[in-house]
Amino acid sequence: MQTEQGELGEQTWRRPSTDEVIEAVRRHARLLDGRMGGARLNFVLCDLRGLNLSNVNLSDAELTGTRLDRAQLVGAKLKGAILFAADLRLANLQQADLSKSDMRGITLRGADLTRAKLRDTDVREAVLAVYRGGQPLPQAFDGRVPNLAAVVAASADFTGAKLNGAVTLKADFSDAKMAQVDLRGADLRGANFRGANLEGANLQGARLQEADFAGALLTDALLRDAMAEGANFRGAILDSRALGDLRHAGAMLPGSAVGDEPTEDLLRQHADWVQSTGRSGRRADLAGRDLSRQDLRGLNLTAARLGYVMARKVVAQGACLVMADLECADLREGWLERVDLRGANLERAHLSGASLAGAVLSPLVSTETPGRRWPTRLNHARLQRCNLQGADLRGVIARDADFSGADLRGARLDGADLDGAVLAQALRD
C-alpha cells in the first residue's frame, strides 16, 4: 500500500493495489447482482488516479474524497454513487451515468462529460455537518464549492440536478439537457449553453457575464438578479418574464441586431447582389433581427445571413434560401411551404409548429465541379409538430434533431443522417 500527501495539508490518500481494486470491483458486481459474496465497493480517501474503470458498474459505490483525476470512466455506471468532495479533474466520463449521485464539493475541472447522464445529481457545496459517511473527513472539505470550470459537457443530461453555487467558468454545456436545473448563484461566466434545454431552470443571482445562450430554450426559467452583462441570448427562446429580468442586464437579447439600416433596404440591396452575381448590391446580413410575421414570400435570399433571427410566424412560401445561414433562427409556426433550403445551415434552429410542406432540403450540387455537394444541416434543430409532408430531405444531416410529432408523410429521406434524432410520435408512411 502506498500513501501520498495531497493538497489538504497532512491528509494522505491510500493507493490500493491493482489486485485490491479488481477484487473490490468483482465483489461489488456480485452485490449489485444479488449474488453471494458481494460487498459494496468502499474506497474512501483513496488514490485511484489514472485508473481505467471504463464500462464498470460502480452504482452506489462509496468514493468519498477519493482522487480519480485523469481516470478513464467512459460509459461507467455511477448511479447513486457517493462522490462527496472527490477529485475527478481531467477525468474522461464520456457517456457515464452519474444520475442521483452525491457530488457535493466535487472537483471536475477540465473533465469530459460529453453525453453523460447526471439526472437529479447533487452538485452543491460540501457541508460536513450533513455528511453521513462512516469515516471522519478532513475539515478542509467543509464548505468546498463544486468546481466544474472548463468541463466539457456537450449533450450531457443534467435534468433536475442541483448545481447552485457551483463554479463553471468557461464550461461547455452546448446542447445539454438542463431542464429544472438549480443554478442559483452559480458562477457561469463565459460558459457555453448554445442549444441547451434550460426550461424551468433556476438561474437567479447567477453570474452569466459573457456566457453564450444562443439557440437555448429558457421558457419558464428564473433569471431575477442574474448578472448578464455581455451574455448572448440571440436565437434563444425566452418568455416575457425572463425577458423582463434581462431587459436592463446588458445582455444581447433576441431580436437585437448590429446596425439600424431598415430591413427593406437590406433586402433590396440583396436582390441586386443576387441578380448581378455579386457585382453590385450587397449580401444581406439580417442576423439577429426581428422578422416576426414578415412577408418574405417568393424572395430570393440565397446565401443571406439570417442566423439568430426572431422570425416567429414568418410568411415565406416559395422563398429561395439556398446556402442561407439560419443557425439558431426562431422560425416557430412559420409558413415555409415549398421553400428552397438546399445547402442551408439550420443547426439549432427552432421550427416547432412550422409548415415546410414540399420544402426542398436536399444537398446543393455544384454545376461546375462534379461531385461537389453542400448538404443541408439540421443538427440539433427542433422540429416538434413540424409539417414536412412531401418535403425533400434526401441527404440532409440532422443528427440529434427533434422530430417529435412531426408529419413526415410523403417526405423523401433517402441518405439522410438521422443519428441520434428523435422521431417519437412522428407520422410516417
MARTI-266030 format. One line per field, with one value per residue (C-alpha): chain; residue number from 1; residue in one letter; x, y, z. Coordinates in nm, 3 decimals, padded with zeros to 5 digits. Layout:
<sites>
lumlum: (A|...);
kevo: (NUM|...);
vextor: (a|...);
X: (X|...);
Y: (Y|...);
Z: (Z|...);
</sites>
This chain:
<sites>
lumlum: (A|A|A|A|A|A|A|A|A|A|A|A|A|A|A|A|A|A|A|A|A|A|A|A|A|A|A|A|A|A|A|A|A|A|A|A|A|A|A|A|A|A|A|A|A|A|A|A|A|A|A|A|A|A|A|A|A|A|A|A|A|A|A|A|A|A|A|A|A|A|A|A|A|A|A|A|A|A|A|A|A|A|A|A|A|A|A|A|A|A|A|A|A|A|A|A|A|A|A|A|A|A|A|A|A|A|A|A|A|A|A|A|A|A|A|A|A|A|A|A|A|A|A|A|A|A|A|A|A|A|A|A|A|A|A|A|A|A|A|A|A|A|A|A|A|A|A|A|A|A|A|A|A|A|A|A|A|A|A|A|A|A|A|A|A|A|A|A|A|A|A|A|A|A|A|A|A|A|A|A|A|A|A|A|A|A|A|A|A|A|A|A|A|A|A|A|A|A|A|A|A|A|A|A|A|A|A|A|A|A|A|A|A|A|A|A|A|A|A|A|A|A|A|A|A|A|A|A|A|A|A|A|A|A|A|A|A|A|A|A|A|A|A|A|A|A|A|A|A|A|A|A|A|A|A|A|A|A|A|A|A|A|A|A|A|A|A|A|A|A|A|A|A|A|A|A|A|A|A|A|A|A|A|A|A|A|A|A|A|A|A|A|A|A|A|A|A|A|A|A|A|A|A|A|A|A|A|A|A|A|A|A|A|A|A|A|A|A|A|A|A|A|A|A|A|A|A|A|A|A|A|A|A|A|A|A|A|A|A|A|A|A|A|A|A|A|A|A|A|A|A|A|A|A|A|A|A|A|A|A|A|A|A|A|A|A|A|A|A|A|A|A|A|A|A|A|A|A|A|A|A|A|A|A|A|A|A|A|A|A|A|A|A|A|A|A|A|A|A|A|A|A|A|A|A|A|A|A|A|A|A|A|A|A|A|A|A|A|A|A|A|A|A|A|A|A|A|A|A);
kevo: (1|2|3|4|5|6|7|8|9|10|11|12|13|14|15|16|17|18|19|20|21|22|23|24|25|26|27|28|29|30|31|32|33|34|35|36|37|38|39|40|41|42|43|44|45|46|47|48|49|50|51|52|53|54|55|56|57|58|59|60|61|62|63|64|65|66|67|68|69|70|71|72|73|74|75|76|77|78|79|80|81|82|83|84|85|86|87|88|89|90|91|92|93|94|95|96|97|98|99|100|101|102|103|104|105|106|107|108|109|110|111|112|113|114|115|116|117|118|119|120|121|122|123|124|125|126|127|128|129|130|131|132|133|134|135|136|137|138|139|140|141|142|143|144|145|146|147|148|149|150|151|152|153|154|155|156|157|158|159|160|161|162|163|164|165|166|167|168|169|170|171|172|173|174|175|176|177|178|179|180|181|182|183|184|185|186|187|188|189|190|191|192|193|194|195|196|197|198|199|200|201|202|203|204|205|206|207|208|209|210|211|212|213|214|215|216|217|218|219|220|221|222|223|224|225|226|227|228|229|230|231|232|233|234|235|236|237|238|239|240|241|242|243|244|245|246|247|248|249|250|251|252|253|254|255|256|257|258|259|260|261|262|263|264|265|266|267|268|269|270|271|272|273|274|275|276|277|278|279|280|281|282|283|284|285|286|287|288|289|290|291|292|293|294|295|296|297|298|299|300|301|302|303|304|305|306|307|308|309|310|311|312|313|314|315|316|317|318|319|320|321|322|323|324|325|326|327|328|329|330|331|332|333|334|335|336|337|338|339|340|341|342|343|344|345|346|347|348|349|350|351|352|353|354|355|356|357|358|359|360|361|362|363|364|365|366|367|368|369|370|371|372|373|374|375|376|377|378|379|380|381|382|383|384|385|386|387|388|389|390|391|392|393|394|395|396|397|398|399|400|401|402|403|404|405|406|407|408|409|410|411|412|413|414|415|416|417|418|419|420|421|422|423|424|425|426|427|428|429);
vextor: (m|q|t|e|q|g|e|l|g|e|q|t|w|r|r|p|s|t|d|e|v|i|e|a|v|r|r|h|a|r|l|l|d|g|r|m|g|g|a|r|l|n|f|v|l|c|d|l|r|g|l|n|l|s|n|v|n|l|s|d|a|e|l|t|g|t|r|l|d|r|a|q|l|v|g|a|k|l|k|g|a|i|l|f|a|a|d|l|r|l|a|n|l|q|q|a|d|l|s|k|s|d|m|r|g|i|t|l|r|g|a|d|l|t|r|a|k|l|r|d|t|d|v|r|e|a|v|l|a|v|y|r|g|g|q|p|l|p|q|a|f|d|g|r|v|p|n|l|a|a|v|v|a|a|s|a|d|f|t|g|a|k|l|n|g|a|v|t|l|k|a|d|f|s|d|a|k|m|a|q|v|d|l|r|g|a|d|l|r|g|a|n|f|r|g|a|n|l|e|g|a|n|l|q|g|a|r|l|q|e|a|d|f|a|g|a|l|l|t|d|a|l|l|r|d|a|m|a|e|g|a|n|f|r|g|a|i|l|d|s|r|a|l|g|d|l|r|h|a|g|a|m|l|p|g|s|a|v|g|d|e|p|t|e|d|l|l|r|q|h|a|d|w|v|q|s|t|g|r|s|g|r|r|a|d|l|a|g|r|d|l|s|r|q|d|l|r|g|l|n|l|t|a|a|r|l|g|y|v|m|a|r|k|v|v|a|q|g|a|c|l|v|m|a|d|l|e|c|a|d|l|r|e|g|w|l|e|r|v|d|l|r|g|a|n|l|e|r|a|h|l|s|g|a|s|l|a|g|a|v|l|s|p|l|v|s|t|e|t|p|g|r|r|w|p|t|r|l|n|h|a|r|l|q|r|c|n|l|q|g|a|d|l|r|g|v|i|a|r|d|a|d|f|s|g|a|d|l|r|g|a|r|l|d|g|a|d|l|d|g|a|v|l|a|q|a|l|r|d);
X: (00.000|00.126|00.024|00.069|00.033|-00.203|-00.304|-00.504|-00.213|-00.133|-00.412|-00.294|-00.466|-00.415|-00.319|-00.482|-00.301|-00.430|-00.537|-00.733|-00.918|-01.001|-01.131|-01.337|-01.496|-01.570|-01.739|-01.933|-02.067|-02.182|-02.361|-02.541|-02.642|-02.772|-02.525|-02.347|-02.011|-02.095|-01.975|-02.007|-01.701|-01.558|-01.259|-01.283|-00.987|-00.807|-00.578|-00.727|-00.569|-00.540|-00.717|-00.918|-01.266|-01.449|-01.783|-01.753|-02.073|-01.993|-02.351|-02.390|-02.013|-01.855|-01.585|-01.589|-01.282|-01.117|-00.879|-00.989|-00.818|-00.732|-00.919|-01.086|-01.456|-01.607|-01.952|-01.910|-02.223|-02.202|-02.574|-02.625|-02.251|-02.107|-01.850|-01.861|-01.556|-01.399|-01.145|-01.219|-01.034|-00.943|-01.125|-01.289|-01.656|-01.800|-02.143|-02.105|-02.420|-02.391|-02.764|-02.869|-02.507|-02.378|-02.125|-02.126|-01.795|-01.662|-01.379|-01.446|-01.220|-01.148|-01.331|-01.505|-01.875|-01.986|-02.327|-02.302|-02.615|-02.633|-03.009|-03.109|-02.744|-02.646|-02.355|-02.384|-02.136|-01.987|-02.101|-01.951|-02.237|-02.474|-02.230|-02.350|-02.049|-01.887|-01.534|-01.417|-01.322|-01.067|-01.204|-01.071|-01.354|-01.612|-01.753|-01.579|-01.757|-01.802|-01.558|-01.673|-01.453|-01.363|-01.566|-01.686|-02.048|-02.184|-02.518|-02.500|-02.821|-02.838|-03.217|-03.319|-02.960|-02.867|-02.571|-02.646|-02.327|-02.107|-01.816|-01.845|-01.621|-01.588|-01.761|-01.919|-02.286|-02.379|-02.695|-02.714|-03.045|-03.073|-03.446|-03.533|-03.164|-03.089|-02.808|-02.885|-02.578|-02.360|-02.058|-02.129|-01.912|-01.804|-01.988|-02.133|-02.505|-02.568|-02.876|-02.915|-03.258|-03.287|-03.665|-03.767|-03.405|-03.333|-03.061|-03.149|-02.845|-02.616|-02.312|-02.374|-02.133|-02.010|-02.199|-02.347|-02.714|-02.768|-03.043|-03.113|-03.459|-03.526|-03.904|-04.014|-03.652|-03.592|-03.335|-03.408|-03.095|-02.877|-02.565|-02.566|-02.351|-02.220|-02.416|-02.559|-02.927|-02.980|-03.172|-03.278|-03.640|-03.736|-04.075|-04.187|-04.079|-03.726|-03.702|-03.810|-03.544|-03.275|-03.401|-03.153|-02.879|-02.659|-02.720|-02.778|-03.143|-03.350|-03.434|-03.125|-02.903|-02.595|-02.686|-03.012|-03.041|-03.403|-03.471|-03.640|-03.319|-03.110|-03.349|-03.342|-02.960|-02.950|-03.177|-02.932|-02.640|-02.804|-02.916|-02.574|-02.390|-02.213|-02.111|-02.349|-02.566|-02.470|-02.522|-02.791|-02.683|-03.005|-02.852|-03.042|-03.316|-03.683|-03.861|-04.168|-04.473|-04.274|-04.391|-04.096|-04.296|-04.107|-03.798|-03.455|-03.246|-02.969|-02.669|-02.831|-02.710|-03.015|-02.863|-03.039|-03.332|-03.654|-03.896|-04.187|-04.488|-04.288|-04.461|-04.208|-04.378|-04.174|-03.874|-03.524|-03.292|-03.023|-02.698|-02.855|-02.730|-03.023|-02.834|-03.035|-03.312|-03.653|-03.891|-04.163|-04.504|-04.361|-04.521|-04.235|-04.408|-04.208|-03.905|-03.574|-03.328|-03.063|-02.726|-02.869|-02.744|-03.034|-02.836|-03.015|-03.299|-03.640|-03.902|-04.166|-04.513|-04.377|-04.502|-04.235|-04.465|-04.299|-03.980|-03.651|-03.371|-03.162|-02.793|-02.693|-02.499|-02.226|-02.283|-01.910|-01.734|-01.881|-01.940|-01.919|-02.223|-02.332|-02.580|-02.849|-02.771|-03.036|-02.816|-02.985|-03.275|-03.613|-03.889|-04.158|-04.501|-04.348|-04.535|-04.285|-04.533|-04.378|-04.055|-03.730|-03.494|-03.261|-02.904|-02.993|-02.767|-03.000|-02.804|-02.977|-03.262|-03.602|-03.883|-04.128|-04.483|-04.367|-04.562|-04.317|-04.574|-04.456|-04.118|-03.811|-03.540|-03.301|-02.945|-03.048|-02.820|-03.059|-02.809|-02.948|-03.260|-03.586|-03.880|-04.127|-04.487|-04.377|-04.617|-04.450|-04.565);
Y: (00.000|00.348|00.681|01.026|01.362|01.584|01.945|01.927|01.969|01.643|01.448|01.135|00.921|00.547|00.388|00.043|-00.228|-00.334|-00.670|-00.496|-00.280|-00.577|-00.778|-00.482|-00.435|-00.808|-00.818|-00.501|-00.659|-00.962|-00.731|-00.549|-00.883|-01.008|-01.295|-01.445|-01.297|-00.946|-00.634|-00.262|-00.102|00.132|00.345|00.650|00.891|00.663|00.741|00.595|00.846|00.741|00.406|00.266|00.185|00.230|00.046|-00.075|-00.071|00.131|00.222|00.305|00.280|00.477|00.705|00.998|01.222|00.987|01.106|00.995|01.268|01.161|00.833|00.663|00.621|00.609|00.451|00.376|00.340|00.556|00.589|00.678|00.669|00.879|01.115|01.370|01.602|01.362|01.485|01.397|01.675|01.587|01.253|01.101|01.045|01.034|00.864|00.777|00.758|00.964|01.005|01.067|01.056|01.269|01.504|01.778|01.961|01.766|01.885|01.823|02.089|02.006|01.671|01.533|01.467|01.452|01.277|01.179|01.144|01.349|01.349|01.460|01.473|01.680|01.907|02.161|02.282|02.017|02.054|01.811|01.865|01.685|01.417|01.075|00.859|00.635|00.776|01.116|01.356|01.637|01.967|02.126|01.955|02.165|02.439|02.315|02.458|02.227|02.318|02.246|02.507|02.422|02.100|01.961|01.852|01.878|01.695|01.580|01.530|01.740|01.734|01.815|01.844|02.082|02.298|02.610|02.789|02.578|02.730|02.652|02.913|02.860|02.521|02.370|02.278|02.305|02.110|01.977|01.879|02.107|02.139|02.224|02.256|02.463|02.709|02.978|03.187|02.971|03.124|03.061|03.334|03.254|02.921|02.781|02.693|02.703|02.496|02.375|02.298|02.512|02.509|02.587|02.627|02.848|03.100|03.362|03.556|03.359|03.520|03.493|03.753|03.667|03.333|03.211|03.104|03.125|02.888|02.774|02.702|02.915|02.914|02.932|02.992|03.219|03.491|03.751|03.932|03.740|03.932|03.901|04.179|04.070|03.743|03.631|03.533|03.588|03.299|03.181|03.117|03.333|03.409|03.759|03.718|03.615|03.897|04.139|04.009|04.058|04.383|04.605|04.348|04.444|04.118|04.069|03.967|03.801|04.045|04.258|04.321|04.522|04.831|05.014|05.007|04.932|04.569|04.672|04.842|04.535|04.311|04.541|04.552|04.174|04.133|04.344|04.136|03.810|03.934|04.080|03.776|04.000|04.286|04.532|04.548|04.380|04.043|04.078|04.048|04.018|03.824|03.867|04.087|04.071|03.940|03.808|03.790|03.948|03.871|03.720|03.518|03.436|03.640|03.527|03.520|03.297|03.297|03.557|03.580|03.506|03.346|03.413|03.593|03.617|03.520|03.353|03.312|03.447|03.413|03.287|03.040|02.974|03.176|03.080|03.027|02.826|02.830|03.071|03.079|03.020|02.888|02.927|03.104|03.121|03.009|02.863|02.841|02.986|02.941|02.790|02.573|02.498|02.691|02.603|02.532|02.339|02.369|02.590|02.589|02.527|02.393|02.451|02.629|02.642|02.509|02.367|02.402|02.537|02.420|02.309|02.102|02.049|02.225|02.122|02.040|01.812|01.895|02.174|02.015|02.215|02.278|02.343|02.077|01.728|01.552|01.863|01.889|02.107|01.921|02.099|02.087|02.039|01.917|01.975|02.154|02.145|02.038|01.921|01.906|02.042|01.976|01.817|01.645|01.584|01.759|01.655|01.558|01.341|01.361|01.603|01.596|01.603|01.449|01.484|01.678|01.652|01.546|01.457|01.465|01.589|01.494|01.319|01.154|01.162|01.306|01.170|01.064|00.867|00.905|01.131|01.124|01.093|00.968|01.048|01.211|01.185|01.059|00.986|01.002|01.129|01.043|00.843|00.639);
Z: (00.000|-00.085|00.065|-00.076|00.089|-00.105|-00.120|00.204|00.439|00.621|00.452|00.276|00.012|00.025|-00.307|-00.329|-00.520|-00.861|-00.718|-00.442|-00.693|-00.915|-00.620|-00.492|-00.836|-00.859|-00.518|-00.593|-00.911|-00.711|-00.467|-00.749|-00.900|-00.563|-00.553|-00.254|-00.155|-00.267|-00.087|-00.157|-00.311|-00.048|-00.136|00.092|00.069|-00.176|-00.467|-00.786|-01.021|-01.382|-01.338|-01.627|-01.495|-01.824|-01.854|-01.493|-01.284|-00.972|-00.885|-00.514|-00.460|-00.174|-00.319|-00.078|-00.102|-00.349|-00.616|-00.961|-01.160|-01.515|-01.461|-01.757|-01.672|-02.022|-02.004|-01.633|-01.421|-01.108|-01.032|-00.669|-00.602|-00.318|-00.469|-00.187|-00.223|-00.476|-00.729|-01.093|-01.269|-01.628|-01.592|-01.901|-01.814|-02.164|-02.162|-01.792|-01.580|-01.260|-01.201|-00.839|-00.721|-00.434|-00.593|-00.332|-00.322|-00.621|-00.846|-01.216|-01.363|-01.727|-01.712|-02.021|-01.953|-02.315|-02.333|-01.966|-01.751|-01.432|-01.375|-01.022|-00.918|-00.612|-00.707|-00.429|-00.169|00.061|00.423|00.673|00.918|00.682|00.563|00.676|00.589|00.844|00.825|00.956|00.678|00.668|00.797|00.477|00.287|00.473|00.252|-00.060|-00.365|-00.667|-00.942|-01.296|-01.463|-01.824|-01.807|-02.141|-02.101|-02.454|-02.490|-02.127|-01.929|-01.610|-01.580|-01.223|-01.097|-00.816|-00.912|-00.711|-00.612|-00.842|-01.034|-01.405|-01.566|-01.941|-01.922|-02.233|-02.184|-02.551|-02.638|-02.282|-02.120|-01.818|-01.757|-01.397|-01.304|-00.994|-01.081|-00.825|-00.753|-00.979|-01.148|-01.517|-01.666|-02.020|-02.022|-02.345|-02.334|-02.709|-02.792|-02.433|-02.288|-01.974|-01.945|-01.588|-01.476|-01.176|-01.264|-01.004|-00.890|-01.121|-01.282|-01.655|-01.790|-02.142|-02.136|-02.466|-02.465|-02.843|-02.951|-02.596|-02.455|-02.147|-02.115|-01.750|-01.647|-01.346|-01.415|-01.149|-01.026|-01.275|-01.378|-01.757|-01.900|-02.239|-02.235|-02.569|-02.577|-02.950|-03.100|-02.754|-02.660|-02.361|-02.213|-02.114|-01.751|-01.844|-02.097|-01.827|-01.589|-01.857|-02.009|-01.825|-01.758|-02.054|-02.244|-02.618|-02.640|-02.914|-03.191|-03.133|-03.433|-03.517|-03.719|-03.772|-04.151|-04.248|-04.333|-04.659|-04.777|-04.694|-04.885|-05.187|-05.191|-05.157|-05.459|-05.663|-05.527|-05.633|-05.975|-06.057|-05.912|-05.667|-05.900|-05.736|-05.429|-05.104|-04.939|-04.673|-04.312|-04.113|-03.826|-03.502|-03.647|-03.559|-03.868|-03.688|-03.918|-04.204|-04.557|-04.744|-04.996|-05.314|-05.223|-05.336|-05.017|-05.148|-04.910|-04.683|-04.324|-04.112|-03.807|-03.473|-03.640|-03.444|-03.720|-03.550|-03.782|-04.074|-04.413|-04.668|-04.902|-05.214|-05.096|-05.208|-04.911|-05.085|-04.881|-04.631|-04.273|-04.038|-03.736|-03.413|-03.606|-03.438|-03.714|-03.494|-03.658|-03.978|-04.319|-04.517|-04.776|-05.091|-04.961|-05.129|-04.847|-05.037|-04.862|-04.588|-04.230|-03.990|-03.697|-03.364|-03.547|-03.379|-03.623|-03.391|-03.539|-03.868|-04.207|-04.454|-04.673|-05.010|-04.900|-05.059|-04.814|-05.031|-05.096|-05.330|-05.616|-05.790|-06.159|-06.212|-06.003|-06.048|-05.719|-05.503|-05.278|-04.987|-04.762|-04.566|-04.193|-03.927|-03.642|-03.303|-03.474|-03.301|-03.541|-03.299|-03.466|-03.787|-04.112|-04.351|-04.580|-04.920|-04.822|-04.991|-04.707|-04.910|-04.779|-04.501|-04.194|-03.893|-03.607|-03.269|-03.430|-03.263|-03.499|-03.219|-03.352|-03.694|-04.006|-04.240|-04.466|-04.824|-04.725|-04.902|-04.654|-04.874|-04.743|-04.455|-04.149|-03.853|-03.596|-03.251|-03.394|-03.200|-03.405|-03.126|-03.248|-03.588|-03.871|-04.148|-04.447);
</sites>
